């Protein structure tokens, strides 16, 4: 019985994502805007990964590299938000 409820929950989540996706596709957006949104999302995901890696890094040199990467990602996100 628990499996049935779980699969219904997953099914409803999938339907919700698909409905949002189709709704967002209905709105025509300029190609440049779509590109910028994708780049921002990619940078956010990279930033999240780098933050996680910083938390788990044990070597000082590696942590320094990760912190430099984080600074770059933050600056790039700042640049994109001003465009």
Backbone as CSV, one residue per row, in Angstrom:
resi,resn,N_x,N_y,N_z,CA_x,CA_y,CA_z,C_x,C_y,C_z
1,UNK,0.820,-1.185,0.000,0.000,0.000,0.000,0.871,1.259,0.000
2,UNK,1.936,1.250,0.756,2.800,2.420,0.811,3.390,2.735,-0.555
3,UNK,3.695,1.705,-1.319,4.243,1.922,-2.652,3.261,2.668,-3.545
4,UNK,2.011,2.306,-3.453,0.985,2.967,-4.256,0.920,4.457,-3.959
5,UNK,0.957,4.798,-2.682,0.925,6.214,-2.312,2.171,6.927,-2.784
6,UNK,3.311,6.265,-2.653,4.573,6.876,-3.070,4.574,7.141,-4.563
7,UNK,4.119,6.181,-5.351,4.122,6.369,-6.798,3.140,7.457,-7.207
8,UNK,2.037,7.594,-6.485,1.086,8.672,-6.776,1.730,10.031,-6.486
9,UNK,2.495,10.104,-5.428,3.192,11.351,-5.102,4.205,11.712,-6.165
10,UNK,4.948,10.734,-6.614,5.939,10.964,-7.668,5.232,11.365,-8.951
11,UNK,4.140,10.690,-9.252,3.380,10.999,-10.464,2.876,12.436,-10.433
12,UNK,2.367,12.881,-9.287,1.866,14.251,-9.194,3.003,15.262,-9.304
13,UNK,4.188,14.937,-8.778,5.338,15.829,-8.913,5.758,15.954,-10.366
14,UNK,5.763,14.843,-11.082,6.130,14.856,-12.499,5.133,15.686,-13.292
15,UNK,3.845,15.507,-13.014,2.824,16.284,-13.703,2.977,17.770,-13.422
16,UNK,3.301,18.129,-12.189,3.475,19.541,-11.838,4.637,20.152,-12.608
17,UNK,5.735,19.417,-12.706,6.904,19.913,-13.443,6.563,20.072,-14.918
18,UNK,5.878,19.102,-15.470,5.513,19.166,-16.889,4.562,20.319,-17.166
19,UNK,3.628,20.572,-16.263,2.695,21.673,-16.481,3.417,23.017,-16.410
20,UNK,4.387,23.144,-15.489,5.170,24.387,-15.433,5.996,24.550,-16.688
21,UNK,6.562,23.447,-17.164,7.395,23.485,-18.359,6.569,23.926,-19.571
22,UNK,5.390,23.364,-19.746,4.561,23.739,-20.889,4.076,25.175,-20.760
23,UNK,3.795,25.615,-19.534,3.372,27.003,-19.337,4.504,27.958,-19.682
24,UNK,5.716,27.606,-19.307,6.853,28.489,-19.606,7.192,28.476,-21.090
25,UNK,6.881,27.378,-21.774,7.151,27.315,-23.209,6.153,28.159,-23.991
26,UNK,4.969,28.359,-23.445,3.969,29.171,-24.129,4.402,30.623,-24.236
27,UNK,5.141,31.093,-23.261,5.600,32.477,-23.257,6.859,32.552,-24.113
28,UNK,6.765,33.275,-25.201,7.915,33.404,-26.091,8.923,34.366,-25.467
29,UNK,10.131,33.891,-25.330,11.196,34.723,-24.765,12.305,34.849,-25.787
30,UNK,12.955,35.985,-25.759,14.078,36.162,-26.681,15.168,35.120,-26.410
31,UNK,15.841,34.731,-27.456,16.881,33.704,-27.357,17.983,34.114,-26.377
32,UNK,18.329,35.381,-26.374,19.379,35.880,-25.467,18.951,35.725,-24.012
33,UNK,17.703,36.005,-23.722,17.198,35.875,-22.356,17.255,34.420,-21.896
34,UNK,16.893,33.509,-22.765,16.947,32.080,-22.441,18.386,31.664,-22.174
35,UNK,19.308,32.136,-23.004,20.717,31.807,-22.827,21.228,32.312,-21.472
36,UNK,20.865,33.548,-21.125,21.303,34.122,-19.847,20.725,33.346,-18.664
37,UNK,19.478,32.960,-18.754,18.869,32.184,-17.673,19.557,30.839,-17.496
38,UNK,19.876,30.203,-18.596,20.587,28.919,-18.517,21.973,29.090,-17.915
39,UNK,22.656,30.148,-18.312,23.994,30.380,-17.770,23.926,30.676,-16.275
40,UNK,22.951,31.485,-15.856,22.786,31.769,-14.427,22.525,30.486,-13.641
41,UNK,21.643,29.650,-14.159,21.322,28.397,-13.466,22.552,27.494,-13.380
42,UNK,23.315,27.441,-14.449,24.537,26.642,-14.447,25.520,27.163,-13.402
43,UNK,25.661,28.472,-13.328,26.565,29.072,-12.340,26.076,28.817,-10.915
44,UNK,24.767,28.894,-10.706,24.221,28.616,-9.365,24.502,27.178,-8.940
45,UNK,24.320,26.252,-9.875,24.587,24.849,-9.557,26.072,24.618,-9.279
46,UNK,26.927,25.257,-10.061,28.372,25.134,-9.831,28.742,25.716,-8.482
47,UNK,28.130,26.847,-8.142,28.398,27.490,-6.856,27.993,26.571,-5.702
48,UNK,26.849,25.939,-5.845,26.377,25.019,-4.810,27.355,23.862,-4.629
49,UNK,27.851,23.317,-5.743,28.805,22.211,-5.671,30.106,22.656,-5.024
50,UNK,30.588,23.848,-5.402,31.840,24.354,-4.836,31.688,24.578,-3.336
51,UNK,30.563,25.135,-2.908,30.337,25.326,-1.470,30.364,23.998,-0.719
52,UNK,29.745,22.995,-1.301,29.777,21.670,-0.671,31.204,21.144,-0.598
53,UNK,31.953,21.311,-1.686,33.340,20.833,-1.710,34.206,21.575,-0.698
54,UNK,33.943,22.864,-0.506,34.704,23.636,0.488,34.446,23.078,1.883
55,UNK,33.195,22.743,2.159,32.846,22.205,3.474,33.549,20.886,3.760
56,UNK,33.797,20.104,2.711,34.378,18.782,2.923,35.872,18.714,2.600
57,UNK,36.454,19.806,2.122,37.876,19.795,1.739,38.754,19.646,2.975
58,UNK,39.790,18.825,2.833,40.703,18.611,3.954,42.077,19.227,3.699
59,UNK,42.427,19.464,2.434,43.733,20.042,2.116,43.604,21.549,1.904
60,UNK,44.529,22.293,2.493,44.476,23.753,2.445,44.579,24.284,1.015
61,UNK,45.464,23.704,0.202,45.639,24.182,-1.178,44.376,23.966,-2.002
62,UNK,43.743,22.830,-1.819,42.507,22.548,-2.541,41.407,23.521,-2.108
63,UNK,41.340,23.780,-0.812,40.352,24.733,-0.300,40.594,26.117,-0.896
64,UNK,41.848,26.526,-1.024,42.166,27.827,-1.638,41.681,27.880,-3.084
65,UNK,41.885,26.795,-3.825,41.409,26.744,-5.209,39.890,26.839,-5.270
66,UNK,39.235,26.147,-4.364,37.777,26.187,-4.336,37.273,27.586,-3.977
67,UNK,37.946,28.242,-3.050,37.542,29.591,-2.671,37.749,30.570,-3.820
68,UNK,38.812,30.379,-4.601,39.028,31.197,-5.791,37.928,30.946,-6.822
69,UNK,37.544,29.692,-6.978,36.461,29.347,-7.899,35.148,29.976,-7.436
70,UNK,34.919,29.977,-6.139,33.709,30.580,-5.588,33.680,32.085,-5.852
71,UNK,34.825,32.739,-5.679,34.894,34.183,-5.960,34.580,34.457,-7.429
72,UNK,35.128,33.620,-8.319,34.864,33.787,-9.748,33.372,33.601,-10.053
73,UNK,32.788,32.550,-9.510,31.375,32.287,-9.758,30.499,33.426,-9.241
74,UNK,30.826,33.938,-8.059,30.065,35.054,-7.506,30.187,36.299,-8.390
75,UNK,31.395,36.567,-8.869,31.573,37.743,-9.717,30.842,37.580,-11.043
76,UNK,30.870,36.379,-11.586,30.168,36.121,-12.860,28.650,36.238,-12.675
77,UNK,28.134,35.725,-11.574,26.710,35.879,-11.288,26.342,37.351,-11.119
78,UNK,27.211,38.098,-10.481,26.980,39.545,-10.302,26.937,40.245,-11.659
79,UNK,27.843,39.883,-12.551,27.863,40.468,-13.894,26.571,40.168,-14.650
80,UNK,26.123,38.927,-14.553,24.912,38.530,-15.272,23.664,39.175,-14.707
81,UNK,23.645,39.428,-13.419,22.460,40.052,-12.817,22.366,41.532,-13.182
82,UNK,23.487,42.130,-13.562,23.460,43.538,-13.952,23.115,43.709,-15.430
83,UNK,23.119,42.623,-16.192,22.792,42.710,-17.619,21.314,42.765,-17.852
